[in-house]
Amino acid sequence: MGPQAQIRLARQEDLGNLPAIERSAASLYLGYAREHGLPPTPCLRTAHLLRLDEAMQEGSLWVAESPTGVIVGFALATWIDEIPHLKEVNVSPIYGRQGIGSALVKAVCHWAGATEHAALTLRTFRAVPWNQPFFERLGFVPYETWKIGSGHRDRVRTEEEAGFPSCDRITMIWRPGLIP
């Protein structure tokens, strides 16, 4: 069964819905954060609306819209070291496990595959049971951050400053043909 949502590029009227989706999706990490002694605050930060608006205008923000017109998830991409980077993907937990997250990631992969780099990077948690395996099923493989470039190394430092130790995180990369 496919996702019960249409994936499309975001529109201006979608932006106001995204922080609540991001907070509800991030709440799933709170248990993990407590268990691993991480501060919960970084888990609950949301993307600034100005950044979401810029991404929408750049064509690097996708939403998942339910058949009833409700925005239930989104994916935000950016560029790091001139390589497309999946900054985040969020699905409201009540719409989880329906293939919506996978569909969002595949939309971003399709977009990234059309760039001259034909690759997509991301950073995720190593130990969270639903993260790294989820991305591996979609064709992402672990990648040494130092092989990519200074922007990715800066991203690791920024995460560490926000309270996410690099030993808990992993860089992954996707290239066309890797999606099952």
N, C-alpha and C positions, 0 to 999 in steps of 0.2 A: 504494500500500500504506500502510495506517495504522500508527501506532506499535505496537510489540510490547510495550506496557505499558498498564496501567490507571492513569488519573489519578484520585486521590482525595484528600480531606483527610487530613492526617497524623494518626496516633494515637500515643499515648505510646510504644508499643513500637518505633516507627519512628525516634525521635529519635537513638538511639545510632549509627545507620548514617549519619547525614547528614554529620558532619565528614569521614569518609573519602571520601565522594563529593565533597564540596566541595574537599578537597585534591587529589584526582585530577583533577578538572575544572580547577582553578586551575593545575595543572602545565602545562597547554597554554599558559598565558600566560608561562611562564618564558622561553621563547625570545624572545618579543616584548619582555619586560622587559629582557633582556640586550641585544638589538638596539637598543633605544631608550634605554639608559642609565638605566633605572628600577631602583630597589632591588627585589630579588626578594621580600623579606620580606612586603610587603603582599599579594602574590599568593597567599601560602600561609596567611594568617590565616583562621581559620574563625569562623563565627557562634557565639557563646556558647550553650551548651545551654540556659541560662535564657531567653535571647531566643527560641530555637526553641520552647521549651515555652510561652512567652507567646503566640507567634504561633499555635501549634497551638490553644491555648485560645480565641484570638480568631477562629479560622477563617480565618487568612491564611497557612497553610502547607500546601502540596500536595506529594504524593509521586507518583512513577511506580513502580508495582509490576509486575515482570515476571510472565509467566504461571506461573513457578515460585515466586512469592512473594518474590523478591529486590527490595529497594528499590534502584532504579538511577538515580534523579534526584529533584530537589525544586525547588520554587519558593517563595520567601519574599517576601511583600508586607508593606508597612507603610504608614503615612500620613505625608505631608509636606505642610504647608500645607493640611491637611484634604482632600488629594487622594490617592487610592490610588497607591502607588509600588511598582514591582517592584524590590525591593532586590537580589535575585539569583535566577538560575536556573542549576542545575548538573545535568549528566548525566555519569555515569561514562563516560570515553572509550571503553571497550570496548562500550558501548551507544549510542555516538554515531551520527549520520547515519541514524537510524531514525524520525525524526519525533517523538521523545520530548520534546525541548526545545520544539518547536513546540506540541505538545499541552499541555505545562505552561503555556506562555505564554498559550495560548488559554483555559485554565481560569482563569487570573488575570484575563484580559480579561473573561471572562464575569462573574466576581465583581465587577470594577470597574464594568462596564456596568450593574450592578444598583444602584449607589450613586447618590446624588443628583447627583454630579459627572459620572458617566458618562464617566470619563476615567481613564487610567493613565499615569503617567510612569515614566521610568527614566533611568539614567546608564550609558553604556557607552563603550568605546574607539572612537575615530574610525578609526584606522588598522588595527586588527586585522581582517584580511580576512573573518573569519567573524562579526564582531559587528554593526556597523551594517547591513550588507546583510541579515543574518538578520532583524533587527527590522523593517527596511523591508518585507521580504516579508510580514510579519505585520501590516502596516498602521500601524506607528509612523512618525512624521515628526519631523525635527529641530525643536526648539523652543528659543526663547531663554529661558535660565534666569531672567533678570531679569524676565520677564513673569509668572512663576509666583508667586513669593513669597519671603519671607525664609528659610523653612525650606530651600528648594532652594538658595539662595545659601549658607546655612550648610553644606549637604551638599558643595558645591563646595569650600569652605574646608577642611572635614574631609578630603576626598580629597587636596587639595594638601598638607596637613600629614602625610598618610600616605605621600607620595611620588608621587602621581599628578598631574602638572601639568594644569591645566584645559585647556590647548591640546590635550592628547591625549584629552580626554573630550568627550562630547556628551550633552546632555539631549534625550530624545525623548518624544513624547506619542502616545497612542492614544485614539481616540474610537470609539464603536460605529459599525458600518458600514464601518470601514476594514480589517477583516480580509478578505483575499481568499477 
